């Protein structure tokens, strides 16, 4: 068994048989999304849903499944997160809300004014890209069958 010692600076020190000290940095990537004002946390409600929003929400869930810490803030509901982050506050002061959505990775701006694709997100956080599942459209043939005087409409 290899002894591991936690250090106060967030590093872990591993001692291998007295011959070498190897320092490892254990860090989790953090993605913060600062969305414009929307009616709900994901923007996928109401009669006119932007098709990018459900895709982006699914991409964020995918990042979470890869071990990435994801935080998402909506300007209409979480103003304190916007003014409490000096980087976001400065962008809003200089550009207004046109810079939103603003995406930070480990506290640095990596995207603004649009939602990146899954492939771009994978590159930004250095995880292996996996394409999103594709739905296949199938043709269904509808038929009308009469059984004992009752009609049943079905698909074949």
Secondary structure, 3 states (H helix, E strand, C coil): CCEEEECCCCEEEEEECCCEEEEEECCCCEEEEEECCCCCCCCCCCCCCCHHHHHHHHHHHHHHHCCCEEEEEECCCCHHHHHHCHHHHHHHHHHHHHHCCEEEECCEEEEECCCCCHHHHHHHHCCCCCCCCCCCCCCCCEEEEEECCEEEEEEC
